[in-house]
Amino acid sequence: TSPRPRLLLTQRQTPAVMARAQKDFTVFPVPETQMTTARMLDAAAQFQPDAIMVSTSLPVRAADVARLPSCVRVIATVSVGTDHLDIPAIAARGIALSNTPDVLTDCNADLALMLILAASRRAAEYLALMKKGWGRGLAMDEMLGCRVTGKTLGIIGMGRIGRAVAQRARGFDMKILYSNRRRLPPDQEKGARYFATPEEMLPHCDILSLHMPASAASDGMIDARMLGLLPRGAIFINAARGALVDEDALIAALRDGHLAAAGLDVFRNEPTPDARLLELPNVFATPHIGSATMETRTDMEMLALDNVEAALHGRPLLTPVRA
Ligand code: 8YV
């Protein structure tokens, strides 16, 4: 029998995935916490893996790709986003690359709705009050939130996740606007109103939610000018990527009340976001947990393993990342 392929896991996976990995592969000892890229490169040099599983918290840039041993045939990222990877450099080394689309769409959309509801209804402030001691009844006009039902939601990036957010928002009778590189066919648009540019859409949004990938072109696209186009009192939601946002401009807009609130799952500096953002009472923040359910993380990691096995058996990847 041929020896089992060697798999470098850069962090622990869910129990079902660990069991499968340990059965089907020789697995490098998995660290308690996420490896750094430097540690991953050392482990790769020592362990000589056929395959490596990474995630958004393990960037692989061109200089890192250059240091990978030649035995590495496939990198599987446990994420739909690929902005942490140098795709051309990986392709140039002849290393197959897969990601995990679709399986996380629902959980990410659920999280976006959680952020919309929590930001609109001041969940962070109420939780802080309850922990401090409710103490006395709130006055009828004190600490009021914003109604969600019937509001206008603008979505930038109407891909799988954006459409799943729209689907959920329809349950709250929200009016859906979207901007996207291209207009969707009617069966996907489902009555949402298309804008060719975000600039044209923003003045009409009560709530703005980002669902596009990060890239060099989209870096910092939500800046002071764009935020200024939103009506006063709008709510800003980001469960996509922190790099899409100029956080100085976001902080200014939240401080001066131009934005009523923000719901943020992603930040420019993870895992140590700008403290000024987290101190704001009108920010509801979570630590990049859009896909973090047992079911979805298991599905993502199983799909990553399926891709690894396909690559090592010379079959086409299930979900390839194309250069
Ligand atoms: C992370 C994500 O991958 O899929 C993505 O693009 O950002 C998340 O699902 C996950 O949190 C692991 O880092």
Boltz pocket constraint, residues with backbone or C-beta under 6 A from the ligand:
constraints:
  - pocket:
      binder: B
      contacts: [[A, 55], [A, 56], [A, 57], [A, 78], [A, 79], [A, 80], [A, 81], [A, 82], [A, 100], [A, 104], [A, 240], [A, 288], [A, 289], [A, 290], [A, 291]]
      max_distance: 6.0
